[in-house]
Amino acid sequence: MAKRRSKSQLLKEYRKNVKRIRQFMRYWEKRGVKFDEGIIPKRKSKTRVYAAEVDYLKSLKPATLLKKGKSVDIKTGEQISGYQVRENRRKEAAIKRKAKASQIQDFEWDFILDFYHDYFSRFPQKISKMLIDNLENLIRTYGKRETALAYETMPKKIDDYITEESGDIYSSVLRYNSDVINYIPGLNERQKREVEEEWANEEDWETIGTPWEDI
């Protein structure tokens, strides 16, 4: 039997998932994807949150949300889903990654990784740890060459993410750490989805909205 959640726990989970969904939609809206206003349903009650409402929000994972979004293919003028926008961006990233790989010599991987480790260490302690932990985890999981290539191929750097999120540092880092996985060579769609699921359930969503001065 499932453990019954308290009113305060339900409210906390509700707010966390609303933040996650809104941040996700805002990120993709800046990339031309439009979402209906009703994706996050109105609450049934102003004084309490129901478990079914929380569970529904939890079910809105990245792929589900993108399939609900709409955009226009700039090449054909046809309407496509947000999911297809993401797939197109991944294909473009693969092309750029292949071109970049041909330009980098094998001995350069360590130099590239040392550069990013040093750069991430200059951020405030909590942020630095999030960035470096992700970097080291990718190295352990995929190897130095693949990790270095992923960071080098990304069209935008962490500073660009922070600018786009208007200084919302935690949201910027979570998205940056999630996006870099798309540039790992040879990663299949199932593995990318697994990373997205981890990102959707990331506990640091509780701290989203924290400005620089409060870190």
C-alpha positions as CSV (number, residue, x, y, z in Angstrom):
1,M,0.0,0.0,0.0
2,A,1.4,3.4,-1.0
3,K,2.3,5.7,1.8
4,R,-0.1,8.5,2.3
5,R,1.5,11.9,1.8
6,S,0.8,14.8,4.2
7,K,-0.8,18.1,3.0
8,S,2.5,19.9,3.4
9,Q,4.4,17.2,1.5
10,L,1.9,17.4,-1.4
11,L,2.1,21.1,-1.5
12,K,6.0,20.9,-1.6
13,E,5.9,18.4,-4.4
14,Y,3.3,20.4,-6.3
15,R,5.4,23.6,-6.2
16,K,8.6,21.7,-7.2
17,N,7.0,20.2,-10.3
18,V,5.3,23.4,-11.3
19,K,8.7,25.1,-11.2
20,R,10.3,22.3,-13.2
21,I,7.6,22.4,-15.9
22,R,7.6,26.2,-16.2
23,Q,11.4,26.3,-16.4
24,F,11.4,23.6,-19.1
25,M,8.8,25.3,-21.2
26,R,10.5,28.7,-20.9
27,Y,13.8,27.1,-22.1
28,W,12.1,25.6,-25.2
29,E,10.0,28.7,-25.9
30,K,13.2,30.6,-26.4
31,R,14.0,28.0,-29.1
32,G,10.7,28.5,-31.0
33,V,8.4,26.0,-29.3
34,K,4.9,27.1,-28.2
35,F,3.0,25.5,-25.4
36,D,-0.7,25.7,-24.5
37,E,-1.5,27.6,-21.3
38,G,-3.5,24.7,-20.0
39,I,-0.6,22.3,-19.7
40,I,-0.5,23.0,-16.0
41,P,-4.1,22.5,-14.9
42,K,-5.8,24.9,-12.5
43,R,-6.0,23.5,-9.0
44,K,-9.3,22.0,-7.9
45,S,-9.0,23.8,-4.6
46,K,-7.3,27.0,-3.4
47,T,-6.8,25.6,0.1
48,R,-5.3,22.1,-0.6
49,V,-3.5,20.0,-3.2
50,Y,-4.7,16.6,-4.2
51,A,-2.4,13.6,-4.7
52,A,-3.8,13.1,-8.2
53,E,-2.8,16.7,-9.2
54,V,0.8,16.1,-8.0
55,D,1.0,12.7,-9.8
56,Y,-0.2,14.2,-13.0
57,L,2.5,16.9,-12.9
58,K,5.1,14.3,-12.2
59,S,4.0,12.4,-15.3
60,L,4.8,15.4,-17.5
61,K,8.4,14.3,-18.3
62,P,10.5,16.2,-20.9
63,A,9.5,14.0,-23.9
64,T,5.8,14.3,-22.9
65,L,6.0,18.1,-22.6
66,L,7.8,18.5,-26.0
67,K,5.2,16.3,-27.8
68,K,2.6,18.8,-26.5
69,G,4.6,21.8,-27.8
70,K,4.3,23.1,-31.4
71,S,6.8,24.9,-33.6
72,V,7.4,25.6,-37.3
73,D,10.2,24.1,-39.3
74,I,12.2,27.0,-40.7
75,K,13.3,25.0,-43.7
76,T,9.9,23.7,-44.8
77,G,7.4,26.0,-43.1
78,E,5.6,23.0,-41.8
79,Q,4.2,22.7,-38.3
80,I,6.2,20.2,-36.2
81,S,6.1,19.2,-32.5
82,G,8.6,20.4,-29.9
83,Y,9.9,16.8,-29.8
84,Q,10.9,17.1,-33.4
85,V,12.6,20.4,-32.8
86,R,14.7,18.7,-30.2
87,E,15.5,15.8,-32.5
88,N,16.5,18.2,-35.2
89,R,18.8,20.1,-32.8
90,R,20.4,16.8,-31.8
91,K,21.1,15.9,-35.5
92,E,22.7,19.3,-36.0
93,A,24.8,18.8,-32.9
94,A,26.0,15.4,-34.2
95,I,27.2,17.1,-37.4
96,K,29.1,19.8,-35.5
97,R,30.5,17.2,-33.1
98,K,31.9,15.1,-36.0
99,A,33.5,18.2,-37.6
100,K,35.0,19.3,-34.3
101,A,36.4,15.8,-33.6
102,S,38.4,15.8,-36.8
103,Q,40.1,19.1,-35.7
104,I,41.2,17.9,-32.2
105,Q,44.3,15.8,-31.7
106,D,44.3,13.0,-29.2
107,F,46.7,14.7,-26.8
108,E,44.4,17.6,-26.4
109,W,41.6,15.9,-24.5
110,D,43.4,16.2,-21.1
111,F,44.1,19.9,-21.8
112,I,40.4,20.5,-22.6
113,L,39.2,18.8,-19.5
114,D,41.7,20.6,-17.2
115,F,40.4,23.9,-18.7
116,Y,36.8,23.2,-17.9
117,H,37.7,21.8,-14.4
118,D,39.6,25.0,-13.6
119,Y,36.9,27.2,-15.1
120,F,34.1,25.5,-13.1
121,S,36.2,25.8,-9.9
122,R,35.9,29.6,-10.1
123,F,32.2,29.6,-9.5
124,P,30.7,29.9,-5.9
125,Q,31.3,26.6,-4.0
126,K,27.8,25.0,-4.4
127,I,27.7,25.8,-8.1
128,S,31.2,24.7,-8.7
129,K,30.5,21.4,-7.1
130,M,27.4,20.8,-9.3
131,L,29.4,21.5,-12.4
132,I,32.6,19.6,-11.5
133,D,30.6,16.6,-10.2
134,N,28.8,16.4,-13.5
135,L,32.1,16.7,-15.4
136,E,33.8,13.9,-13.4
137,N,30.8,11.7,-13.6
138,L,30.8,12.0,-17.4
139,I,34.5,11.2,-17.6
140,R,33.9,8.0,-15.4
141,T,31.0,7.0,-17.5
142,Y,32.0,7.8,-21.1
143,G,35.7,8.5,-21.0
144,K,37.9,11.5,-21.4
145,R,37.7,11.8,-25.2
146,E,33.9,11.7,-25.3
147,T,33.5,14.1,-22.4
148,A,35.9,16.6,-23.7
149,L,34.3,16.5,-27.1
150,A,30.8,17.0,-25.6
151,Y,31.8,20.2,-23.8
152,E,33.8,21.6,-26.7
153,T,30.9,20.9,-29.2
154,M,28.2,22.6,-27.1
155,P,27.3,25.8,-29.0
156,K,26.7,27.6,-25.8
157,K,28.7,27.8,-22.5
158,I,27.5,28.0,-18.9
159,D,27.7,31.8,-19.0
160,D,25.1,31.8,-21.9
161,Y,22.8,29.6,-19.9
162,I,23.0,32.0,-16.9
163,T,22.2,35.0,-19.1
164,E,19.2,33.2,-20.7
165,E,17.8,32.3,-17.2
166,S,18.2,35.9,-16.1
167,G,20.6,35.1,-13.3
168,D,18.7,32.0,-12.0
169,I,21.9,30.2,-11.3
170,Y,20.6,26.8,-10.2
171,S,18.2,26.5,-13.1
172,S,21.1,27.4,-15.5
173,V,23.4,24.8,-14.1
174,L,20.7,22.0,-14.1
175,R,19.9,22.7,-17.7
176,Y,23.6,23.0,-18.7
177,N,24.4,19.7,-17.0
178,S,21.5,18.1,-18.7
179,D,22.2,19.5,-22.2
180,V,25.8,18.4,-22.3
181,I,24.8,14.7,-22.5
182,N,23.3,15.4,-26.0
183,Y,26.8,16.0,-27.3
184,I,28.4,12.7,-26.0
185,P,29.4,10.7,-29.1
186,G,27.5,7.5,-29.8
187,L,24.8,8.0,-27.1
188,N,21.6,6.3,-28.0
189,E,18.1,7.7,-27.5
190,R,17.3,5.5,-24.6
191,Q,20.3,6.7,-22.7
192,K,19.4,10.3,-23.4
193,R,15.9,9.8,-22.2
194,E,17.3,8.3,-19.0
195,V,19.4,11.4,-18.4
196,E,16.3,13.6,-19.0
197,E,14.3,11.6,-16.5
198,E,17.1,12.1,-13.9
199,W,17.0,15.8,-14.7
200,A,13.3,16.0,-14.3
201,N,13.5,14.4,-10.8
202,E,16.5,16.5,-9.7
203,E,16.3,17.4,-6.0
204,D,18.0,20.8,-6.7
205,W,14.7,22.0,-8.2
206,E,13.9,23.1,-4.6
207,T,16.6,25.8,-5.0
208,I,15.6,27.1,-8.4
209,G,15.0,30.8,-8.3
210,T,17.9,31.5,-6.0
211,P,19.7,34.6,-7.2
212,W,23.5,35.0,-7.2
213,E,23.6,37.1,-4.0
214,D,21.8,34.3,-2.0
215,I,24.3,31.6,-2.9
